[in-house]
Amino acid sequence: MSYVGPDFDPPQQPRRFRRGPLTVALAALVPGALAGWLVYQAVGGDSGGGSDRAAAGSSSAPGSASPSGRASASATDDGRPSTSSAPPPSSSSSAPGASGSLKGKVIVIDPGHNPSNFQHTSEINRKVDIGTNWKECDTTGTSTNAGYTEARFTLDVAHRMRAILEKQGATVKLTQDGDRSFGPCVDERARIGNAAHADAVVSIHADGSAAGNRGFHVILPASVHAHAADTRPIVASSRDLGERIAGLFVRETGSAPSNYVGDGTGLVVRKDLGGLNLSTVPKVFIECGNMRDSKDAALLTSGAWREKAARGISEGIVGFLHG
């Protein structure tokens, strides 16, 4: 059964993209990406996508972006955090730039949901203004059928990304690090990235769609100009960021674009997400896979695969920042 969340209502009619230009864009960005996808399908089957909700946040004091260097980025394959630090990118990693090449850059990582949200239902159910309408502050997120939660997944991937990006000299901030009772709300998540004057913001998620729906997709902001929301200045840069992440995610993980949204491009444009609507800096969401599909769940619960996912997303950010 699909999970429907406040900042991730299922799209009424996902915007369809012309395959030609977007596929060419991805291929141009990452020459080996689509080839990697074909290899994956040949040896691993039918990867596809997952999302009928997307990221959000919850509320609390503004500016609670957590300091870097906190929790370990590593975890065992069953999702339990380990005590060792995350391994650095492998020598085969093609992340642009050397150590220190991101000095002066600020990156905000938004781990979707919060492990303690389920204990604060009244707080996360209160409505907040997302520019185009009002939505719940946040949700609990979804989980695999075996109980591995989206909130644990997103925080683990965020820790791994932080280790990779800080090694290259970036200043990395998290919107939450499991260090607050709930949230932050979706509007505050946007404000954290804005206040940090982030060069790039990525919100990490995993979907809760129907079994058989597989793969990843990156959510891009639509052009919105209503009330407190004005995404017009960031639409183009956010698309650039999202396309680069999609291409590198394919190459590093071998996962295919979603088989149920995005028309096979791995890219979806939405105007109903507060985290995007209220952002004034380049920002995208990524649904890394579908937790309710057994094949995708096997990937999402693997520490080795999460390291690949973190590397792919991070390399997309690096490529975007290097232009």
C-alpha positions in Angstrom: 0.0 0.0 0.0 1.3 3.4 -0.9 2.2 6.0 1.7 0.9 9.4 1.2 2.8 12.2 2.9 2.1 15.9 3.4 4.9 17.3 1.3 4.7 14.4 -1.0 1.1 13.9 -2.2 1.1 11.7 -5.2 1.1 13.8 -8.4 -2.3 14.0 -9.9 -0.9 13.7 -13.4 2.9 13.6 -13.4 4.3 16.1 -15.9 5.5 14.2 -19.0 8.7 15.1 -20.5 9.9 14.7 -24.1 12.3 11.9 -23.9 14.7 13.1 -26.6 16.2 16.3 -25.0 16.3 14.9 -21.5 17.9 11.6 -22.4 20.5 13.5 -24.6 21.1 15.8 -21.6 21.8 12.9 -19.3 24.0 11.1 -21.8 26.0 14.3 -22.4 26.5 14.8 -18.7 27.6 11.3 -18.0 28.7 9.3 -21.1 28.7 6.0 -19.2 25.4 6.4 -17.3 23.0 4.9 -19.7 25.4 2.2 -20.5 25.6 1.3 -16.8 21.8 1.2 -16.7 21.7 -1.3 -19.6 24.3 -3.5 -17.9 22.3 -3.4 -14.7 19.2 -4.5 -16.6 21.1 -7.3 -18.3 22.4 -8.7 -15.0 19.9 -7.5 -12.4 16.6 -7.1 -14.1 13.9 -4.5 -14.0 14.9 -1.5 -11.9 12.3 1.2 -11.8 10.9 3.8 -9.6 9.3 4.9 -6.5 7.3 7.8 -5.3 3.9 8.8 -4.4 5.1 11.2 -1.8 8.2 13.2 -1.3 10.2 15.1 1.1 9.1 17.4 3.7 10.1 18.5 7.1 8.8 19.5 10.4 9.0 22.5 12.6 11.3 23.9 15.3 13.7 26.7 15.9 15.1 28.1 12.7 18.7 27.7 11.9 19.1 24.3 13.5 21.2 23.0 10.7 23.5 20.6 12.5 27.2 21.1 12.7 29.4 18.8 10.6 31.4 16.0 12.0 28.6 14.5 14.2 27.4 11.0 13.6 29.1 8.2 11.8 28.3 7.8 8.1 28.7 4.1 8.1 26.1 1.5 8.8 25.7 -2.2 8.5 23.6 -3.8 5.7 20.6 -4.2 7.9 20.5 -0.4 8.5 21.9 -0.3 12.0 24.5 2.5 12.4 28.0 1.2 13.0 30.7 2.9 15.0 33.2 3.3 12.1 33.3 6.3 9.8 32.1 6.0 6.2 34.6 4.7 3.7 35.9 7.3 1.3 34.9 7.2 -2.3 36.5 4.3 -4.1 39.4 4.8 -6.4 37.0 4.1 -9.3 34.9 7.0 -8.3 34.8 9.7 -10.9 33.9 12.6 -8.6 35.1 15.8 -10.3 37.8 17.7 -8.5 40.4 16.8 -5.9 40.4 17.1 -2.1 39.8 20.8 -1.2 38.3 21.6 -4.6 35.0 22.6 -2.9 36.5 25.0 -0.4 34.1 28.0 0.0 31.1 26.0 -1.2 28.1 25.5 1.1 26.0 22.4 0.7 22.8 21.7 2.6 21.6 18.1 2.9 18.0 17.6 3.9 17.4 14.1 5.3 13.7 13.5 4.8 11.5 13.1 7.9 12.8 12.5 11.4 13.1 9.2 13.3 11.1 10.6 16.1 8.2 12.1 14.1 5.9 9.2 15.0 6.0 10.3 18.6 4.8 13.8 17.8 1.8 13.4 15.6 0.0 16.5 16.7 3.1 18.7 16.0 3.8 17.3 12.6 0.1 17.4 11.5 -0.2 21.1 12.0 -0.5 23.1 8.7 2.2 25.3 7.4 2.2 27.7 4.4 4.0 26.3 1.4 3.3 29.3 -0.9 0.7 27.6 -3.1 -1.4 26.2 -0.3 -1.2 24.8 3.2 0.2 21.4 4.1 1.1 19.4 7.2 4.4 20.2 8.8 5.8 16.8 8.1 5.1 13.1 8.1 6.7 10.0 9.6 7.8 8.8 6.2 7.5 5.3 4.9 9.4 2.0 5.6 10.2 -1.4 4.1 7.8 -4.2 4.8 10.4 -5.4 7.3 10.3 -2.1 9.2 13.5 -0.3 8.0 12.3 3.3 8.1 12.8 6.0 5.5 14.0 8.3 8.2 16.9 5.9 9.1 17.7 5.5 5.4 17.8 9.3 4.7 20.0 10.1 7.7 22.4 7.3 6.8 22.8 8.5 3.2 23.1 12.1 4.5 26.0 11.1 6.8 27.8 9.3 3.9 27.3 12.3 1.7 28.7 14.6 4.3 31.8 12.6 4.6 32.4 12.6 0.9 31.7 16.3 0.4 33.7 17.5 3.4 36.7 15.6 2.2 36.6 17.8 -0.8 36.5 20.9 1.3 32.8 21.8 1.3 31.0 23.2 4.3 28.1 20.7 4.7 25.0 21.4 6.9 22.2 19.0 7.6 18.6 20.3 8.2 18.4 17.7 11.0 20.7 15.1 12.4 18.4 13.0 14.5 19.1 15.6 17.2 15.6 17.1 17.6 12.3 15.7 18.8 10.6 16.1 15.5 10.9 17.9 12.2 11.9 20.4 11.0 8.7 21.4 9.1 8.9 21.7 5.4 8.9 25.5 5.5 11.8 25.5 8.0 13.8 23.0 5.9 13.6 25.5 3.0 14.6 28.4 5.3 17.7 26.5 6.6 19.0 26.2 3.0 18.1 29.8 2.3 19.8 31.2 5.5 22.9 29.2 4.7 23.1 30.8 1.3 23.7 27.3 0.1 25.2 26.7 -3.3 23.1 23.5 -3.6 20.5 21.8 -1.5 19.4 18.1 -1.9 16.5 16.5 0.0 17.0 12.8 0.4 14.0 10.4 0.3 12.9 6.9 -0.5 9.4 6.2 -1.8 6.5 4.2 -0.5 4.7 3.3 -3.7 3.1 0.0 -4.8 5.1 -3.2 -5.2 6.5 -3.4 -8.8 7.1 0.3 -9.0 10.9 0.5 -9.0 13.8 2.9 -9.6 14.8 6.4 -8.6 13.6 9.9 -9.7 14.7 13.4 -9.0 12.1 16.0 -8.3 12.7 19.5 -9.8 10.9 22.7 -8.8 8.2 24.0 -11.1 8.0 27.7 -11.9 5.9 29.0 -9.0 5.1 32.6 -8.1 2.4 32.8 -5.5 2.3 34.3 -2.0 5.6 33.5 -0.2 6.8 31.2 -3.1 8.9 32.4 -6.0 11.0 29.7 -7.6 11.5 31.5 -10.9 15.1 32.5 -10.1 16.1 28.9 -9.3 14.3 26.8 -11.8 17.1 26.6 -14.4 19.9 26.0 -11.9 17.9 23.4 -10.0 17.2 21.5 -13.3 21.0 21.6 -14.0 21.6 20.2 -10.5 18.9 17.5 -10.9 20.0 16.3 -14.3 23.6 15.9 -13.1 22.5 14.0 -10.0 20.3 11.7 -12.1 23.1 10.9 -14.5 25.7 10.2 -11.8 23.2 8.2 -9.7 22.6 5.9 -12.7 26.3 5.4 -13.2 27.2 4.8 -9.5 24.3 2.6 -8.4 23.2 0.9 -11.7 19.6 1.8 -10.8 17.3 2.7 -13.6 15.0 5.7 -13.7 11.5 5.3 -12.2 9.2 3.0 -14.2 6.0 4.8 -13.1 6.7 8.5 -13.0 8.9 10.7 -15.2 8.3 8.9 -18.5 11.6 7.0 -18.1 13.8 10.2 -17.7 14.2 10.0 -13.9 13.1 13.6 -13.7 9.8 15.0 -12.4 8.7 18.6 -12.1 6.3 19.5 -9.2 4.8 22.6 -7.7 3.2 21.1 -4.6 6.2 20.7 -2.4 7.0 23.3 0.2 10.6 22.4 0.4 11.0 23.4 -3.2 8.4 26.2 -3.4 10.0 28.2 -0.6 13.6 27.7 -1.6 15.6 30.6 -2.9 18.7 28.5 -3.7 19.1 25.6 -6.2 17.4 22.6 -4.7 16.1 19.2 -5.7 14.6 16.1 -4.1 15.7 12.6 -4.9 13.5 9.5 -4.3 16.3 6.8 -4.2 13.9 3.9 -4.7 10.7 2.3 -3.5 10.8 0.8 0.0 7.6 -1.1 -0.7 9.1 -3.1 -3.5 11.1 -6.1 -2.4 13.8 -5.7 -5.0 14.3 -2.0 -4.3 14.1 -2.6 -0.6 17.0 -5.1 -0.8 19.1 -2.3 -2.3 18.0 0.4 0.2 18.8 -1.7 3.2 22.3 -2.5 1.9 25.0 -0.4 3.4 27.2 -1.0 0.3 24.4 0.2 -2.0 23.8 3.3 0.2 27.4 4.2 -0.1 27.0 4.1 -3.9 23.9 6.2 -3.7 25.7 8.8 -1.5 28.6 8.9 -4.0 26.3 9.3 -7.0 24.3 12.1 -5.4 27.5 13.8 -4.2 29.2 13.6 -7.5 26.2 15.2 -9.1 26.5 18.0 -6.7 30.2 18.4 -7.3 29.6 18.4 -11.1 27.0 21.1 -10.7 29.2 23.3 -8.5 32.1 23.0 -10.9 29.9 24.0 -13.8 
